[in-house]
Amino acid sequence: MRVMYICMCNAVTDHDIRREAAAGVQTFAELQARTGCSDCCGCCDAEARATFDQARSQVICQLPLVTA
């Protein structure tokens, strides 16, 4: 799988963002704190948020269904 740099300032890739989402990161602010993504020039903000949102939705879809 190809790696795409999302945040050039802090060398954060799409894989980094997906890994953080899979590790349980819940908010974009938490992602920023853990990776430094989008906290410098801000040029990557839209792409970083879109990648994070997509990764979070994939994590949620993979959770098992719980029945009572």
PQR file with spaces between the fields and no chain letter, atoms N, CA, C, O and H, PARSE charges and radii, in Angstrom:
ATOM       1  N    MET     1       0.842   -1.179    0.000 -0.4000 1.5000
ATOM       2  CA   MET     1       0.000    0.000    0.000 -0.0000 2.0000
ATOM       3  C    MET     1       0.889    1.246    0.000  0.5500 1.7000
ATOM       4  O    MET     1       1.883    1.313    0.723 -0.5500 1.4000
ATOM       5  N    ARG     2       0.522    2.209   -0.808 -0.4000 1.5000
ATOM       6  CA   ARG     2       1.286    3.461   -0.891 -0.0000 2.0000
ATOM       7  C    ARG     2       1.055    4.324    0.338  0.5500 1.7000
ATOM       8  O    ARG     2      -0.023    4.326    0.933 -0.5500 1.4000
ATOM       9  H    ARG     2      -0.286    2.154   -1.395  0.4000 1.0000
ATOM      10  N    VAL     3       2.085    5.046    0.693 -0.4000 1.5000
ATOM      11  CA   VAL     3       2.005    5.992    1.803 -0.0000 2.0000
ATOM      12  C    VAL     3       1.881    7.389    1.224  0.5500 1.7000
ATOM      13  O    VAL     3       2.612    7.756    0.304 -0.5500 1.4000
ATOM      14  H    VAL     3       2.960    5.045    0.210  0.4000 1.0000
ATOM      15  N    MET     4       0.951    8.170    1.766 -0.4000 1.5000
ATOM      16  CA   MET     4       0.788    9.543    1.315 -0.0000 2.0000
ATOM      17  C    MET     4       1.025   10.474    2.509  0.5500 1.7000
ATOM      18  O    MET     4       0.407   10.327    3.563 -0.5500 1.4000
ATOM      19  H    MET     4       0.357    7.872    2.513  0.4000 1.0000
ATOM      20  N    TYR     5       1.924   11.426    2.319 -0.4000 1.5000
ATOM      21  CA   TYR     5       2.143   12.416    3.364 -0.0000 2.0000
ATOM      22  C    TYR     5       0.969   13.381    3.371  0.5500 1.7000
ATOM      23  O    TYR     5       0.633   13.979    2.349 -0.5500 1.4000
ATOM      24  H    TYR     5       2.426   11.546    1.462  0.4000 1.0000
ATOM      25  N    ILE     6       0.355   13.522    4.525 -0.4000 1.5000
ATOM      26  CA   ILE     6      -0.757   14.452    4.708 -0.0000 2.0000
ATOM      27  C    ILE     6      -0.217   15.775    5.244  0.5500 1.7000
ATOM      28  O    ILE     6      -0.557   16.843    4.734 -0.5500 1.4000
ATOM      29  H    ILE     6       0.628   13.037    5.356  0.4000 1.0000
ATOM      30  N    CYS     7       0.617   15.701    6.265 -0.4000 1.5000
ATOM      31  CA   CYS     7       1.207   16.887    6.892 -0.0000 2.0000
ATOM      32  C    CYS     7       2.704   16.885    6.613  0.5500 1.7000
ATOM      33  O    CYS     7       3.461   16.123    7.214 -0.5500 1.4000
ATOM      34  H    CYS     7       0.893   14.834    6.680  0.4000 1.0000
ATOM      35  N    MET     8       3.111   17.738    5.705 -0.4000 1.5000
ATOM      36  CA   MET     8       4.530   17.810    5.345 -0.0000 2.0000
ATOM      37  C    MET     8       5.361   18.434    6.466  0.5500 1.7000
ATOM      38  O    MET     8       6.515   18.054    6.663 -0.5500 1.4000
ATOM      39  H    MET     8       2.496   18.358    5.217  0.4000 1.0000
ATOM      40  N    CYS     9       4.793   19.375    7.193 -0.4000 1.5000
ATOM      41  CA   CYS     9       5.541   20.057    8.260 -0.0000 2.0000
ATOM      42  C    CYS     9       6.015   19.081    9.334  0.5500 1.7000
ATOM      43  O    CYS     9       7.126   19.204    9.850 -0.5500 1.4000
ATOM      44  H    CYS     9       3.855   19.684    7.034  0.4000 1.0000
ATOM      45  N    ASN    10       5.160   18.106    9.669 -0.4000 1.5000
ATOM      46  CA   ASN    10       5.474   17.170   10.747 -0.0000 2.0000
ATOM      47  C    ASN    10       5.589   15.724   10.272  0.5500 1.7000
ATOM      48  O    ASN    10       5.599   14.799   11.084 -0.5500 1.4000
ATOM      49  H    ASN    10       4.258   18.006    9.251  0.4000 1.0000
ATOM      50  N    ALA    11       5.676   15.534    8.958 -0.4000 1.5000
ATOM      51  CA   ALA    11       5.879   14.211    8.350 -0.0000 2.0000
ATOM      52  C    ALA    11       4.843   13.184    8.815  0.5500 1.7000
ATOM      53  O    ALA    11       5.189   12.055    9.164 -0.5500 1.4000
ATOM      54  H    ALA    11       5.669   16.287    8.299  0.4000 1.0000
ATOM      55  N    VAL    12       3.579   13.584    8.817 -0.4000 1.5000
ATOM      56  CA   VAL    12       2.492   12.689    9.213 -0.0000 2.0000
ATOM      57  C    VAL    12       1.857   12.119    7.949  0.5500 1.7000
ATOM      58  O    VAL    12       1.460   12.861    7.051 -0.5500 1.4000
ATOM      59  H    VAL    12       3.297   14.501    8.534  0.4000 1.0000
ATOM      60  N    THR    13       1.766   10.797    7.890 -0.4000 1.5000
ATOM      61  CA   THR    13       1.210   10.124    6.719 -0.0000 2.0000
ATOM      62  C    THR    13      -0.234    9.684    6.971  0.5500 1.7000
ATOM      63  O    THR    13      -0.727    9.718    8.098 -0.5500 1.4000
ATOM      64  H    THR    13       2.089   10.194    8.620  0.4000 1.0000
ATOM      65  N    ASP    14      -0.889    9.275    5.896 -0.4000 1.5000
ATOM      66  CA   ASP    14      -2.234    8.731    6.033 -0.0000 2.0000
ATOM      67  C    ASP    14      -2.218    7.480    6.898  0.5500 1.7000
ATOM      68  O    ASP    14      -3.174    7.223    7.630 -0.5500 1.4000
ATOM      69  H    ASP    14      -0.489    9.248    4.980  0.4000 1.0000
ATOM      70  N    HIS    15      -1.152    6.705    6.825 -0.4000 1.5000
ATOM      71  CA   HIS    15      -1.027    5.506    7.657 -0.0000 2.0000
ATOM      72  C    HIS    15      -0.951    5.885    9.131  0.5500 1.7000
ATOM      73  O    HIS    15      -1.544    5.216    9.978 -0.5500 1.4000
ATOM      74  H    HIS    15      -0.375    6.914    6.231  0.4000 1.0000
ATOM      75  N    ASP    16      -0.221    6.959    9.440 -0.4000 1.5000
ATOM      76  CA   ASP    16      -0.130    7.430   10.824 -0.0000 2.0000
ATOM      77  C    ASP    16      -1.514    7.789   11.355  0.5500 1.7000
ATOM      78  O    ASP    16      -1.870    7.433   12.478 -0.5500 1.4000
ATOM      79  H    ASP    16       0.261    7.502    8.752  0.4000 1.0000
ATOM      80  N    ILE    17      -2.282    8.494   10.543 -0.4000 1.5000
ATOM      81  CA   ILE    17      -3.619    8.916   10.957 -0.0000 2.0000
ATOM      82  C    ILE    17      -4.524    7.705   11.145  0.5500 1.7000
ATOM      83  O    ILE    17      -5.267    7.641   12.125 -0.5500 1.4000
ATOM      84  H    ILE    17      -1.992    8.784    9.631  0.4000 1.0000
ATOM      85  N    ARG    18      -4.479    6.755   10.235 -0.4000 1.5000
ATOM      86  CA   ARG    18      -5.304    5.544   10.361 -0.0000 2.0000
ATOM      87  C    ARG    18      -4.901    4.722   11.585  0.5500 1.7000
ATOM      88  O    ARG    18      -5.757    4.175   12.279 -0.5500 1.4000
ATOM      89  H    ARG    18      -3.876    6.808    9.439  0.4000 1.0000
ATOM      90  N    ARG    19      -3.611    4.639   11.842 -0.4000 1.5000
ATOM      91  CA   ARG    19      -3.116    3.897   13.003 -0.0000 2.0000
ATOM      92  C    ARG    19      -3.626    4.536   14.306  0.5500 1.7000
ATOM      93  O    ARG    19      -4.040    3.830   15.226 -0.5500 1.4000
ATOM      94  H    ARG    19      -2.915    5.083   11.278  0.4000 1.0000
ATOM      95  N    GLU    20      -3.595    5.861   14.375 -0.4000 1.5000
ATOM      96  CA   GLU    20      -4.080    6.552   15.573 -0.0000 2.0000
ATOM      97  C    GLU    20      -5.581    6.335   15.761  0.5500 1.7000
ATOM      98  O    GLU    20      -6.041    6.130   16.884 -0.5500 1.4000
ATOM      99  H    GLU    20      -3.259    6.434   13.627  0.4000 1.0000
ATOM     100  N    ALA    21      -6.337    6.379   14.680 -0.4000 1.5000
ATOM     101  CA   ALA    21      -7.780    6.124   14.771 -0.0000 2.0000
ATOM     102  C    ALA    21      -8.038    4.701   15.264  0.5500 1.7000
ATOM     103  O    ALA    21      -8.908    4.482   16.108 -0.5500 1.4000
ATOM     104  H    ALA    21      -5.963    6.545   13.767  0.4000 1.0000
ATOM     105  N    ALA    22      -7.289    3.745   14.743 -0.4000 1.5000
ATOM     106  CA   ALA    22      -7.437    2.352   15.162 -0.0000 2.0000
ATOM     107  C    ALA    22      -7.030    2.162   16.620  0.5500 1.7000
ATOM     108  O    ALA    22      -7.531    1.264   17.297 -0.5500 1.4000
ATOM     109  H    ALA    22      -6.582    3.924   14.058  0.4000 1.0000
ATOM     110  N    ALA    23      -6.121    3.008   17.102 -0.4000 1.5000
ATOM     111  CA   ALA    23      -5.663    2.934   18.492 -0.0000 2.0000
ATOM     112  C    ALA    23      -6.650    3.585   19.458  0.5500 1.7000
ATOM     113  O    ALA    23      -6.456    3.542   20.673 -0.5500 1.4000
ATOM     114  H    ALA    23      -5.714    3.737   16.553  0.4000 1.0000
ATOM     115  N    GLY    24      -7.704    4.185   18.919 -0.4000 1.5000
ATOM     116  CA   GLY    24      -8.739    4.732   19.786 -0.0000 2.0000
ATOM     117  C    GLY    24      -8.809    6.236   19.896  0.5500 1.7000
ATOM     118  O    GLY    24      -9.573    6.760   20.706 -0.5500 1.4000
ATOM     119  H    GLY    24      -7.862    4.221   17.933  0.4000 1.0000
ATOM     120  N    VAL    25      -8.025    6.946   19.093 -0.4000 1.5000
ATOM     121  CA   VAL    25      -8.107    8.407   19.109 -0.0000 2.0000
ATOM     122  C    VAL    25      -9.513    8.805   18.675  0.5500 1.7000
ATOM     123  O    VAL    25      -9.997    8.367   17.631 -0.5500 1.4000
ATOM     124  H    VAL    25      -7.404    6.520   18.435  0.4000 1.0000
ATOM     125  N    GLN    26     -10.164    9.638   19.483 -0.4000 1.5000
ATOM     126  CA   GLN    26     -11.567    9.977   19.262 -0.0000 2.0000
ATOM     127  C    GLN    26     -11.788   11.313   18.576  0.5500 1.7000
ATOM     128  O    GLN    26     -12.781   11.484   17.868 -0.5500 1.4000
ATOM     129  H    GLN    26      -9.771    9.993   20.331  0.4000 1.0000
ATOM     130  N    THR    27     -10.880   12.267   18.773 -0.4000 1.5000
ATOM     131  CA   THR    27     -11.100   13.613   18.243 -0.0000 2.0000
ATOM     132  C    THR    27      -9.905   14.075   17.419  0.5500 1.7000
ATOM     133  O    THR    27      -8.792   13.568   17.561 -0.5500 1.4000
ATOM     134  H    THR    27     -10.074   12.128   19.348  0.4000 1.0000
ATOM     135  N    PHE    28     -10.167   15.047   16.558 -0.4000 1.5000
ATOM     136  CA   PHE    28      -9.091   15.610   15.752 -0.0000 2.0000
ATOM     137  C    PHE    28      -8.072   16.319   16.638  0.5500 1.7000
ATOM     138  O    PHE    28      -6.874   16.284   16.356 -0.5500 1.4000
ATOM     139  H    PHE    28     -11.071   15.459   16.443  0.4000 1.0000
ATOM     140  N    ALA    29      -8.536   16.960   17.704 -0.4000 1.5000
ATOM     141  CA   ALA    29      -7.619   17.628   18.639 -0.0000 2.0000
ATOM     142  C    ALA    29      -6.668   16.618   19.283  0.5500 1.7000
ATOM     143  O    ALA    29      -5.487   16.910   19.470 -0.5500 1.4000
ATOM     144  H    ALA    29      -9.509   16.989   17.933  0.4000 1.0000
ATOM     145  N    GLU    30      -7.172   15.451   19.616 -0.4000 1.5000
ATOM     146  CA   GLU    30      -6.330   14.397   20.183 -0.0000 2.0000
ATOM     147  C    GLU    30      -5.323   13.901   19.142  0.5500 1.7000
ATOM     148  O    GLU    30      -4.164   13.643   19.467 -0.5500 1.4000
ATOM     149  H    GLU    30      -8.131   15.214   19.464  0.4000 1.0000
ATOM     150  N    LEU    31      -5.765   13.772   17.903 -0.4000 1.5000
ATOM     151  CA   LEU    31      -4.858   13.386   16.823 -0.0000 2.0000
ATOM     152  C    LEU    31      -3.732   14.406   16.693  0.5500 1.7000
ATOM     153  O    LEU    31      -2.565   14.039   16.557 -0.5500 1.4000
ATOM     154  H    LEU    31      -6.707   13.982   17.639  0.4000 1.0000
ATOM     155  N    GLN    32      -4.085   15.683   16.734 -0.4000 1.5000
ATOM     156  CA   GLN    32      -3.075   16.741   16.645 -0.0000 2.0000
ATOM     157  C    GLN    32      -2.083   16.644   17.796  0.5500 1.7000
ATOM     158  O    GLN    32      -0.878   16.784   17.586 -0.5500 1.4000
ATOM     159  H    GLN    32      -5.033   15.982   16.845  0.4000 1.0000
ATOM     160  N    ALA    33      -2.570   16.409   18.995 -0.4000 1.5000
ATOM     161  CA   ALA    33      -1.692   16.315   20.162 -0.0000 2.0000
ATOM     162  C    ALA    33      -0.736   15.134   20.055  0.5500 1.7000
ATOM     163  O    ALA    33       0.415   15.220   20.484 -0.5500 1.4000
ATOM     164  H    ALA    33      -3.549   16.296   19.165  0.4000 1.0000
ATOM     165  N    ARG    34      -1.209   14.040   19.488 -0.4000 1.5000
ATOM     166  CA   ARG    34      -0.383   12.834   19.401 -0.0000 2.0000
ATOM     167  C    ARG    34       0.581   12.833   18.223  0.5500 1.7000
ATOM     168  O    ARG    34       1.648   12.223   18.293 -0.5500 1.4000
ATOM     169  H    ARG    34      -2.144   13.970   19.140  0.4000 1.0000
ATOM     170  N    THR    35       0.208   13.522   17.125 -0.4000 1.5000
ATOM     171  CA   THR    35       1.038   13.451   15.916 -0.0000 2.0000
ATOM     172  C    THR    35       1.636   14.781   15.491  0.5500 1.7000
ATOM     173  O    THR    35       2.626   14.809   14.759 -0.5500 1.4000
ATOM     174  H    THR    35      -0.659   14.017   17.068  0.4000 1.0000
ATOM     175  N    GLY    36       1.051   15.881   15.940 -0.4000 1.5000
ATOM     176  CA   GLY    36       1.486   17.197   15.471 -0.0000 2.0000
ATOM     177  C    GLY    36       0.866   17.580   14.142  0.5500 1.7000
ATOM     178  O    GLY    36       1.178   18.633   13.586 -0.5500 1.4000
ATOM     179  H    GLY    36       0.248   15.859   16.535  0.4000 1.0000
ATOM     180  N    CYS    37      -0.006   16.732   13.634 -0.4000 1.5000
ATOM     181  CA   CYS    37      -0.639   16.968   12.341 -0.0000 2.0000
ATOM     182  C    CYS    37      -1.460   18.249   12.357  0.5500 1.7000
ATOM     183  O    CYS    37      -2.260   18.468   13.266 -0.5500 1.4000
ATOM     184  H    CYS    37      -0.260   15.877   14.086  0.4000 1.0000
ATOM     185  N    SER    38      -1.264   19.083   11.362 -0.4000 1.5000
ATOM     186  CA   SER    38      -2.048   20.301   11.153 -0.0000 2.0000
ATOM     187  C    SER    38      -1.910   21.325   12.276  0.5500 1.7000
ATOM     188  O    SER    38      -2.843   22.083   12.537 -0.5500 1.4000
ATOM     189  H    SER    38      -0.614   18.905   10.624  0.4000 1.0000
ATOM     190  N    ASP    39      -0.762   21.355   12.941 -0.4000 1.5000
ATOM     191  CA   ASP    39      -0.589   22.373   13.981 -0.0000 2.0000
ATOM     192  C    ASP    39       0.511   23.374   13.631  0.5500 1.7000
ATOM     193  O    ASP    39       0.979   24.116   14.495 -0.5500 1.4000
ATOM     194  H    ASP    39      -0.004   20.738   12.730  0.4000 1.0000
ATOM     195  N    CYS    40       0.913   23.392   12.379 -0.4000 1.5000
ATOM     196  CA   CYS    40       1.970   24.321   11.950 -0.0000 2.0000
ATOM     197  C    CYS    40       1.376   25.333   10.972  0.5500 1.7000
ATOM     198  O    CYS    40       0.845   26.359   11.398 -0.5500 1.4000
ATOM     199  H    CYS    40       0.533   22.790   11.677  0.4000 1.0000
ATOM     200  N    CYS    41       1.455   25.064    9.692 -0.4000 1.5000
ATOM     201  CA   CYS    41       0.983   26.033    8.691 -0.0000 2.0000
ATOM     202  C    CYS    41      -0.507   25.902    8.399  0.5500 1.7000
ATOM     203  O    CYS    41      -1.133   26.856    7.937 -0.5500 1.4000
ATOM     204  H    CYS    41       1.886   24.231    9.346  0.4000 1.0000
ATOM     205  N    GLY    42      -1.084   24.724    8.667 -0.4000 1.5000
ATOM     206  CA   GLY    42      -2.516   24.522    8.462 -0.0000 2.0000
ATOM     207  C    GLY    42      -2.928   24.137    7.056  0.5500 1.7000
ATOM     208  O    GLY    42      -4.113   23.919    6.804 -0.5500 1.4000
ATOM     209  H    GLY    42      -0.576   23.949    9.043  0.4000 1.0000
ATOM     210  N    CYS    43      -1.987   24.048    6.136 -0.4000 1.5000
ATOM     211  CA   CYS    43      -2.333   23.708    4.746 -0.0000 2.0000
ATOM     212  C    CYS    43      -2.959   22.323    4.621  0.5500 1.7000
ATOM     213  O    CYS    43      -3.731   22.076    3.694 -0.5500 1.4000
ATOM     214  H    CYS    43      -1.024   24.225    6.341  0.4000 1.0000
ATOM     215  N    CYS    44      -2.642   21.430    5.528 -0.4000 1.5000
ATOM     216  CA   CYS    44      -3.127   20.057    5.444 -0.0000 2.0000
ATOM     217  C    CYS    44      -4.427   19.839    6.209  0.5500 1.7000
ATOM     218  O    CYS    44      -4.957   18.728    6.207 -0.5500 1.4000
ATOM     219  H    CYS    44      -2.015   21.631    6.281  0.4000 1.0000
ATOM     220  N    ASP    45      -4.944   20.856    6.851 -0.4000 1.5000
ATOM     221  CA   ASP    45      -6.073   20.692    7.762 -0.0000 2.0000
ATOM     222  C    ASP    45      -7.254   19.953    7.132  0.5500 1.7000
ATOM     223  O    ASP    45      -7.750   18.989    7.714 -0.5500 1.4000
ATOM     224  H    ASP    45      -4.514   21.759    6.852  0.4000 1.0000
ATOM     225  N    ALA    46      -7.705   20.375    5.981 -0.4000 1.5000
ATOM     226  CA   ALA    46      -8.879   19.748    5.352 -0.0000 2.0000
ATOM     227  C    ALA    46      -8.617   18.284    5.018  0.5500 1.7000
ATOM     228  O    ALA    46      -9.461   17.428    5.284 -0.5500 1.4000
ATOM     229  H    ALA    46      -7.303   21.158    5.508  0.4000 1.0000
ATOM     230  N    GLU    47      -7.462   17.991    4.441 -0.4000 1.5000
ATOM     231  CA   GLU    47      -7.141   16.605    4.076 -0.0000 2.0000
ATOM     232  C    GLU    47      -6.934   15.746    5.323  0.5500 1.7000
ATOM     233  O    GLU    47      -7.357   14.590    5.360 -0.5500 1.4000
ATOM     234  H    GLU    47      -6.777   18.686    4.225  0.4000 1.0000
ATOM     235  N    ALA    48      -6.293   16.299    6.327 -0.4000 1.5000
ATOM     236  CA   ALA    48      -6.073   15.561    7.572 -0.0000 2.0000
ATOM     237  C    ALA    48      -7.398   15.224    8.241  0.5500 1.7000
ATOM     238  O    ALA    48      -7.597   14.099    8.702 -0.5500 1.4000
ATOM     239  H    ALA    48      -5.949   17.238    6.297  0.4000 1.0000
ATOM     240  N    ARG    49      -8.300   16.188    8.296 -0.4000 1.5000
ATOM     241  CA   ARG    49      -9.615   15.945    8.902 -0.0000 2.0000
ATOM     242  C    ARG    49     -10.403   14.901    8.108  0.5500 1.7000
ATOM     243  O    ARG    49     -11.040   14.027    8.694 -0.5500 1.4000
ATOM     244  H    ARG    49      -8.139   17.102    7.922  0.4000 1.0000
ATOM     245  N    ALA    50     -10.361   14.990    6.791 -0.4000 1.5000
ATOM     246  CA   ALA    50     -11.076   14.027    5.952 -0.0000 2.0000
ATOM     247  C    ALA    50     -10.514   12.621    6.134  0.5500 1.7000
ATOM     248  O    ALA    50     -11.270   11.655    6.236 -0.5500 1.4000
ATOM     249  H    ALA    50      -9.843   15.700    6.315  0.4000 1.0000
ATOM     250  N    THR    51      -9.198   12.507    6.175 -0.4000 1.5000
ATOM     251  CA   THR    51      -8.557   11.201    6.372 -0.0000 2.0000
ATOM     252  C    THR    51      -8.910   10.639    7.738  0.5500 1.7000
ATOM     253  O    THR    51      -9.204    9.451    7.866 -0.5500 1.4000
ATOM     254  H    THR    51      -8.584   13.291    6.092  0.4000 1.0000
ATOM     255  N    PHE    52      -8.882   11.489    8.762 -0.4000 1.5000
ATOM     256  CA   PHE    52      -9.222   11.056   10.118 -0.0000 2.0000
ATOM     257  C    PHE    52     -10.688   10.629   10.204  0.5500 1.7000
ATOM     258  O    PHE    52     -10.997    9.589   10.785 -0.5500 1.4000
ATOM     259  H    PHE    52      -8.643   12.454    8.658  0.4000 1.0000
ATOM     260  N    ASP    53     -11.582   11.417    9.636 -0.4000 1.5000
ATOM     261  CA   ASP    53     -13.009   11.075    9.660 -0.0000 2.0000
ATOM     262  C    ASP    53     -13.269    9.746    8.962  0.5500 1.7000
ATOM     263  O    ASP    53     -14.050    8.925    9.444 -0.5500 1.4000
ATOM     264  H    ASP    53     -11.332   12.263    9.164  0.4000 1.0000
ATOM     265  N    GLN    54     -12.617    9.539    7.833 -0.4000 1.5000
ATOM     266  CA   GLN    54     -12.772    8.279    7.100 -0.0000 2.0000
ATOM     267  C    GLN    54     -12.230    7.112    7.929  0.5500 1.7000
ATOM     268  O    GLN    54     -12.857    6.056    8.007 -0.5500 1.4000
ATOM     269  H    GLN    54     -11.983   10.205    7.441  0.4000 1.0000
ATOM     270  N    ALA    55     -11.080    7.306    8.536 -0.4000 1.5000
ATOM     271  CA   ALA    55     -10.477    6.252    9.354 -0.0000 2.0000
ATOM     272  C    ALA    55     -11.357    5.930   10.557  0.5500 1.7000
ATOM     273  O    ALA    55     -11.529    4.760   10.900 -0.5500 1.4000
ATOM     274  H    ALA    55     -10.570    8.164    8.473  0.4000 1.0000
ATOM     275  N    ARG    56     -11.911    6.946   11.194 -0.4000 1.5000
ATOM     276  CA   ARG    56     -12.799    6.736   12.351 -0.0000 2.0000
ATOM     277  C    ARG    56     -14.052    5.968   11.933  0.5500 1.7000
ATOM     278  O    ARG    56     -14.501    5.080   12.659 -0.5500 1.4000
ATOM     279  H    ARG    56     -11.771    7.896   10.915  0.4000 1.0000
ATOM     280  N    SER    57     -14.617    6.296   10.782 -0.4000 1.5000
ATOM     281  CA   SER    57     -15.823    5.591   10.342 -0.0000 2.0000
ATOM     282  C    SER    57     -15.513    4.128   10.044  0.5500 1.7000
ATOM     283  O    SER    57     -16.361    3.265   10.273 -0.5500 1.4000
ATOM     284  H    SER    57     -14.252    7.017   10.192  0.4000 1.0000
ATOM     285  N    GLN    58     -14.331    3.835    9.545 -0.4000 1.5000
ATOM     286  CA   GLN    58     -13.941    2.447    9.290 -0.0000 2.0000
ATOM     287  C    GLN    58     -13.761    1.690   10.596  0.5500 1.7000
ATOM     288  O    GLN    58     -14.123    0.517   10.690 -0.5500 1.4000
ATOM     289  H    GLN    58     -13.642    4.536    9.359  0.4000 1.0000
ATOM     290  N    VAL    59     -13.206    2.350   11.600 -0.4000 1.5000
ATOM     291  CA   VAL    59     -13.034    1.717   12.908 -0.0000 2.0000
ATOM     292  C    VAL    59     -14.399    1.403   13.504  0.5500 1.7000
ATOM     293  O    VAL    59     -14.608    0.311   14.032 -0.5500 1.4000
ATOM     294  H    VAL    59     -12.912    3.303   11.524  0.4000 1.0000
ATOM     295  N    ILE    60     -15.323    2.344   13.424 -0.4000 1.5000
ATOM     296  CA   ILE    60     -16.664    2.149   13.979 -0.0000 2.0000
ATOM     297  C    ILE    60     -17.375    1.007   13.271  0.5500 1.7000
ATOM     298  O    ILE    60     -18.067    0.222   13.918 -0.5500 1.4000
ATOM     299  H    ILE    60     -15.153    3.232   12.995  0.4000 1.0000
ATOM     300  N    CYS    61     -17.220    0.897   11.961 -0.4000 1.5000
ATOM     301  CA   CYS    61     -17.859   -0.178   11.191 -0.0000 2.0000
ATOM     302  C    CYS    61     -17.301   -1.546   11.547  0.5500 1.7000
ATOM     303  O    CYS    61     -17.978   -2.555   11.349 -0.5500 1.4000
ATOM     304  H    CYS    61     -16.658    1.535   11.435  0.4000 1.0000
ATOM     305  N    GLN    62     -16.094   -1.601   12.063 -0.4000 1.5000
ATOM     306  CA   GLN    62     -15.462   -2.872   12.397 -0.0000 2.0000
ATOM     307  C    GLN    62     -15.790   -3.347   13.806  0.5500 1.7000
ATOM     308  O    GLN    62     -15.453   -4.473   14.170 -0.5500 1.4000
ATOM     309  H    GLN    62     -15.544   -0.781   12.224  0.4000 1.0000
ATOM     310  N    LEU    63     -16.444   -2.502   14.605 -0.4000 1.5000
ATOM     311  CA   LEU    63     -16.798   -2.902   15.960 -0.0000 2.0000
ATOM     312  C    LEU    63     -17.868   -3.982   15.912  0.5500 1.7000
ATOM     313  O    LEU    63     -18.764   -3.926   15.070 -0.5500 1.4000
ATOM     314  H    LEU    63     -16.718   -1.587   14.309  0.4000 1.0000
ATOM     315  N    PRO    64     -17.786   -4.969   16.808 -0.5600 1.5000
ATOM     316  CA   PRO    64     -18.798   -6.027   16.813  0.2800 2.0000
ATOM     317  C    PRO    64     -20.142   -5.493   17.302  0.5500 1.7000
ATOM     318  O    PRO    64     -20.205   -4.575   18.120 -0.5500 1.4000
ATOM     319  N    LEU    65     -21.200   -6.082   16.788 -0.4000 1.5000
ATOM     320  CA   LEU    65     -22.539   -5.727   17.238 -0.0000 2.0000
ATOM     321  C    LEU    65     -22.797   -6.391   18.580  0.5500 1.7000
ATOM     322  O    LEU    65     -22.447   -7.553   18.786 -0.5500 1.4000
ATOM     323  H    LEU    65     -21.149   -6.827   16.123  0.4000 1.0000
ATOM     324  N    VAL    66     -23.404   -5.653   19.480 -0.4000 1.5000
ATOM     325  CA   VAL    66     -23.725   -6.177   20.804 -0.0000 2.0000
ATOM     326  C    VAL    66     -25.235   -6.319   20.893  0.5500 1.7000
ATOM     327  O    VAL    66     -25.979   -5.377   20.620 -0.5500 1.4000
ATOM     328  H    VAL    66     -23.687   -4.709   19.312  0.4000 1.0000
ATOM     329  N    THR    67     -25.673   -7.505   21.277 -0.4000 1.5000
ATOM     330  CA   THR    67     -27.106   -7.731   21.429 -0.0000 2.0000
ATOM     331  C    THR    67     -27.399   -8.100   22.870  0.5500 1.7000
ATOM     332  O    THR    67     -26.557   -8.669   23.565 -0.5500 1.4000
ATOM     333  H    THR    67     -25.068   -8.270   21.499  0.4000 1.0000
ATOM     334  N    ALA    68     -28.583   -7.776   23.300 -0.4000 1.5000
ATOM     335  CA   ALA    68     -28.970   -8.060   24.691 -0.0000 2.0000
ATOM     336  C    ALA    68     -29.649   -9.393   24.799  0.5500 1.7000
ATOM     337  O    ALA    68     -30.044   -9.799   25.893 -0.5500 1.4000
ATOM     338  H    ALA    68     -29.267   -7.315   22.736  0.4000 1.0000
